[in-house]
Amino acid sequence: MDHVRLSGQLLCKNTTEAELVTAYLPGHIELTRKEPGCILFEVAPTQDPLIWLVEERFTDPEAFRTHQERGASSLWGRMTSAITRDYTISGLG
């Protein structure tokens, strides 16, 4: 079975949103990388301080969905919910 892959960008509207990413991202990365089924989780700034590249890999759809649920209900999810996400997801079947 293929892995689930998410690839895309966080698109901040302003520096206030970018500051939220900077403040809450380290904890989110740490928790995500400890999740069962997480193969890869990378979020990196670009040359544009309002755009972040996101790459995720999970072993299967269940692990990915569990991650999505945890992330949405976490402090990261709550604090960054207004930030635009432009993602492509493959491997969900």
C-alpha positions in Angstrom: 0.0 0.0 0.0 1.2 3.5 -0.8 1.9 6.0 1.9 -0.3 9.1 2.3 1.5 12.2 1.2 0.6 15.8 1.8 2.5 18.5 0.0 1.8 22.2 -0.1 2.0 25.6 1.6 0.9 27.6 4.6 0.0 31.0 3.2 0.0 33.7 5.9 -1.9 36.9 5.1 0.4 39.1 7.3 3.2 39.1 9.8 0.9 38.5 12.7 -0.1 35.1 11.1 3.6 34.4 10.3 4.5 35.0 14.0 1.8 32.5 15.0 3.5 29.9 12.8 6.9 30.7 14.3 5.6 30.5 17.8 3.5 27.3 17.6 5.2 25.3 14.9 8.1 23.8 17.0 5.6 22.1 19.4 3.5 20.9 16.6 6.5 19.4 14.8 7.7 17.6 17.9 4.2 16.1 18.6 3.6 15.1 15.0 7.0 13.3 14.6 6.1 11.2 17.6 2.8 10.0 16.2 2.4 6.4 15.2 2.7 6.2 11.4 4.5 9.5 10.8 7.3 8.9 8.3 8.1 12.5 7.5 6.9 15.9 8.7 8.7 19.0 7.5 7.6 22.6 7.6 10.1 25.1 6.3 10.0 28.8 5.6 10.6 30.1 2.1 12.3 33.3 1.0 8.9 35.0 1.4 8.4 35.3 5.2 4.6 34.7 4.8 4.9 31.3 3.0 5.9 28.0 4.5 6.5 24.7 2.6 4.8 21.6 4.1 5.7 18.0 3.4 4.1 15.1 5.2 4.2 11.3 4.8 2.2 8.8 6.8 2.2 5.0 6.6 -1.5 4.7 5.9 -4.8 6.7 5.8 -5.7 5.9 9.4 -2.4 7.4 10.7 -2.9 10.4 8.5 -6.5 11.0 9.6 -5.5 10.6 13.3 -2.8 13.2 12.7 -5.3 15.6 11.1 -7.7 15.2 14.0 -5.1 15.7 16.6 -3.6 18.7 14.8 -6.9 20.4 14.4 -7.8 20.1 18.1 -4.3 21.0 19.3 -3.0 24.4 20.4 -1.3 24.7 17.0 -4.6 23.9 15.2 -6.6 26.4 17.3 -4.0 29.2 17.0 -3.4 28.8 13.3 -6.9 27.9 12.1 -7.3 31.1 10.1 -4.1 30.6 8.1 -4.7 29.5 4.5 -3.5 26.0 3.7 -2.9 25.0 0.1 -2.3 21.3 0.1 -2.4 18.3 -2.3 -3.0 15.0 -0.6 -2.5 11.6 -2.3 -2.8 8.0 -1.1 -6.1 8.2 0.7 -7.6 5.8 -1.8 
